[in-house]
Amino acid sequence: MMNPVRIGVIGSGFMGRTHVDAAHKLESTIPVAVTSGSRAEKLASDYGIDFEPDVQSLVNRDDVDAVVISTPHWLHHEEAMAAAKAGKHALVEKPMATSLEHCDEMIAEFEERGLTLSIGYHQRFRESNYRTRDLIQAGEIGQVRCIQMSALFDITALRSDPGFGGNWGWWTNPLAMAHLMNSAPHNIDLCRWWLDRELVNVSAQCGTYREENPNENTTMALLKFEGDAMSTYWSSSVLPAPGFPAEEFRFRIMGESGIIDLNPYGQLNISRDGKMETVFEQPRVGHEEADSAFAMPRMQAYCDQMQAFVNSINGQRGGEGTPADGRAGVEAVLAMLQSSATQQTTILKEQS
């Protein structure tokens, strides 16, 4: 049996606590230390681990094998590079970075040092999502032609829950660039993973509504993938309450011979012989309230992702997001923002 991987966590907000908790729950990992953010000392105390005053002191520890980076988007590059230079593997929350240049620098640094760099696409580990991939890859609905996606919620509900706590100032920091950077990488990754195809071009309209924010918080986009598959994407973090039922994270997929209606927080439905049937129903995840967010329905995906990261470190099959997957998510978001700014379609890949 291999020794447990000793984990340091950079970031002490909701996601920092999530990764400390995942490392705590697994037998293959041991949380050792945490740094960064106003809640780091309390987080360390809650789990009986060490608090470090800064990133460098954490990555320099001899008893840390790997780090998880869960800080605001624009810090990922700097912190990942510090980890690599200290010889640590890294699992970086999405987005991988906020520019393609930074993504490429991270990829080169980790490759040169023979270190594992993984990207936090935990949605791959929700059972409804990987069942959807299995159905598509098995040809159960024929070749996929269209995907309709929605990612609609009201962030004021999260801000008003004291259990989530923290300072939401990062949300309106221009360095964060957009709500899209926070949400779209999941959608793009799932589409690429399900279809095994790359994004070809993007047309988008972006806007900011209902709050004072220099960053985009609402986008409608048209996406084209290889193989003539196309997708619509409607994303907003300011949808007025009570919102649209079951549209927080929804996918409607049309194939040549059938359809899939997927709510990753609800039912996975597929048409067979002209009839729709439910093939899976997700138990309540509990991500909406802080008091249920660390129970296993939500934490299962993060534990499975952490285990995949460990497997990759140990030279085994992982299955978590790769550096190429992380870069593709950033590229897609930047393409949407560019398309809206220029009022033109952004070309990512020329089709033969």
N, C-alpha and C positions, 0 to 999 in steps of 0.2 A: 504494500500500500504506500502510495506517495505521501510525502509530508504535506500538510495543509499549506495553501498559499496564504501568506501574511499580507493583509490588505490595509493600505492607508487611503483615507477618503479626503478629497479636497472639495470643500463645500459643505455647509451645515444646514442648508435649508431643507425643504420638504424632500427633494430628491437626494440630498446628502444623507439624510436620515434613512431614506429608503434603502440606499446601498449599504450603509452600516448594518441595517437590520437584515438584509439579505446575506451578508457575509457572516453575521452572527447565527443565522438559522442553519447554514450549511455545515456539514462535517469537513468539507474540503477546503474551507477558508476560515481564517481567524481575523477579525477586525483588530487592528493594532493601535491606530492613531487617526485623528481627524484634525483638520486645520481649515481656516478661512471662514469668515462670516461671523456675525454677532452671536450666533447660537452654538458655535463650535465647542465652547467650554461645557455648556450644559449637555450637549449631545455626547461628548466624551464621558461625562459623569454618568449619564443615564445608562451607558453600555459598559462602564468600567474599563474604558480604554484611555489612552494618553491624548492630551491636547498639545498640539504643536503651534507655536506662535506664527509660523509662516510656511509657505510652500517649500522653500528650500530646505528648511530643517526637517520637514516630513520626508521628502524624497531622499535626503542624505542618511536616513536611518538604516542601519544594517539589518534590522529586523522587519523591514518592509520589502516585500518581493514585487508588489504591484500596486498601482494606484487606480482609484476611480475618480474621475473628474466630473463634478456636478456643480459647476459655478456658472455665472452668466456667460453667454455665448462668446463674447469677445475675449474672454480670458483663456479659452480652451487651448489655443495654439501655444501661448507662452508657457502654460502649466504643463502641457504635454511635452514640449521640448525640454523643459527642466527635468521631467521624469525620465525621458530617454537618456539625457546626458548623465543622469545618475544611475543608469542601468536598470530602470524599472519598467515593467510592462504596464500598459495603460488601457483602461476601458473608459472611453470618453462619451459622456452623454451627448445625444444629438442636440443641436447640429455639431458636426465635427469641428467646424470653425466658421468664420464669417467671410472668408475669401478662398478662392481656388488656390491662390499662391500659398496661403497658410496650410491648406490641406496637403498640397504637394510637398511642402517642407517637412511636415509631420511624417508623411509616408516615407520620404527619403531617409529621415533621421532614424526611424524605427527599423527600417529595412537594413540600413548600414550596420546597425548594432545587433541585428538578429533578435529583436524584441517583438513581442506581440502587441499590436495596436488593434483594439476592437471598438466598435461604435454601438452605443446604447439604443438599439432598435428593439425594445422589449416586446413590441406588438407581434413580432415573429413567434413569440412563445405563448401567446394566447391560443388556446386550443381551437377556437372558432377560426382563427386566421390560418393556422397551419393545416386544418382540415380543408379549408377553402383552397389552399395551394395544392393539396393532394387531389382534390376533385378536378381542378383545372388541368394539372399535369397529367392526370389519367384520361383526359379527354371527355369527361362526363358531360360537358355542355358543348363540345366541339371547339373549334378555334374561337378565341375571344375576340370580339369586334368592338364592344363598347363597355366602358365603365363610368357610372355616374357616382361621384363621391361628394359627401357633405361632411363638414367638420365645424359644427355650429354650437356655440355655447356662450354664456355670459360670464365674463371673468369677475364681475362684481360679486357674484356669489362666493367665489373663492376668497376674494379679498375680505369679505365680511365674516368669514369663518375664522375665529381667533385661533383655532387649532392649527391652521396652516401658518399663521404668524408671519413674521419677517417684514422686511421693507420691500415694497413692490416698486421702488424707484427704478430698478433695472429695467422694468417693463417699458418705461418711457425714455430711457437713455438712447440717444441716437446711435450709439455703438451696437445696440441690440438689433438695429436695422428694421425689424418687422416682426409682427406676430407670426407671419409665414415661416420665419426661421425656427420658431418654436414648434409649429404644428405640421407644416407640409412635409418635412423629411419622413415622417411616419407613413404618410399616404404614398409618397413617391416610392419609398422602399418596398412597401407591400405590393404595389403594382409591378415593379421590376422583379420582385421575388416570385410572385405568382406566375407572371408571364414569361420570365426569363428573357426579357427584352429591354432594350435601352430606350430612353426618351429621345425623340428626334427633334421636335420643335414645340414651342409654347407661345400662346397668345393670351394675354391677361389684362384685366383692369383691376387696379388696386385703389383703395380709399381708406380714409380714417373718419370714423363716426362716433358720436356719443361720448367722447372723452377728449381731453386735451392731451395729445400725443403726437410727437413728430414722426412716429413710425406708423406704417400700415397696420390696420387691424381687420380689414375685410378685403377679400379678393374673390373674383370669379375668373376662372381660367379654362382654356381649352388646350388639352395636351395630346400630342401625337406620339405613339410608340412605334418601334419597328414592327413590321408585319401588318401594317395598316390598322392596328388597334388604336382607338381614340378614347379620350376620357374628358369629362367635365369635372371641375373641382370648385366647390363653393366653400370658402372658409371665412369664419368670422368669430371673434372673441367678444363681441358686443351685441349678440342677439337678444332683443328684449324678452324678459320673462313673460310667459312660462316656456318660451321656445317652441320648436316643432318636435312633437313626440318622436323619439328614437332617431333623431337626426344629428346627435352629437358626434357620431362617428359611424357613417353608413356607406355601404357599397352596394350598388346594383349592377350586376355584371351580365352582359348579353353575349352568348356564344352562338355559333352557327346552328346548334340543335337544342339549346336549352338556356335557362337563366339561373342565376344565383342571386338571392337577396340576403345580404349579410349585415347584421348589426353585431359587431364584436362584443357588445355588452348585453346582447339579447340572443335572438335566434339566427341560425344559419339555415336558410331554406333553399331548396333546389327543385327545379322542374324536371320531372321524368315522365315520359310518355304523355306529355300535355297536362300533368297534374303536379301541383306544388306540394312538397312535403318538407317537414322540419327534420333535419338530420342531426342537429345539435342545438342545445340551449345553454348559454353561458350562465353559471351561477352568478348571483349578484357580486360584482367586483368590489363595490364599496369605496370607489375612488373619490366620490363626491364629498364625503365628510371625513374630517381628520380622525375622528374616533374609530372609524372602521378601516382606515387606509392601510393599516399594518397587519391586518389579518390575512390569512393565506389566500383567500380568493383573489385579492389584488397582488399579494407578494409572490404568488407562485411563478408568475412570468419573470419577475426580477431574480428570484432564486434560480430558475432555469437558465436565465441569461448569464448570471454569475458563474454557474457551473459550466456553461459553454465556454466562457472566458478562461476558466481554469483548464478545461480540456485543451484549448488552443495553446495555452502556455506550455502544457505538457506534451505538445506535439501530436495530440489526438484531434479527431474531428470535432469542431466546435459547433458552428451553425449560427453564431451571432453575426452582427454586421461587420463586414470587412472594411478596411480603409477605402477600397473602391466604392463600396456601398455608401459610406459616409460622404465621400466626395460627390457622388451622384446626387445626393440629397441637397447639398449646398449649391451645386450647379443648377439644379431645377429651380430653387428659390430665387437665386440671382437672375435666372432667365425670366421668371415671372415679373420681378421688379423692373428689369430692363424693358420688357415688352410693354408694360404699362407706361413707363417713362417716355419711351420712344414712339408709342402707338404703332408698333410694328411687331410682326412675328419674330421671335428670337429663335434662330437656328442653332441647335446643339450638335447635330450630326447629319451629314449629308447622306441621303438615301441613294443607293445604286439603282 
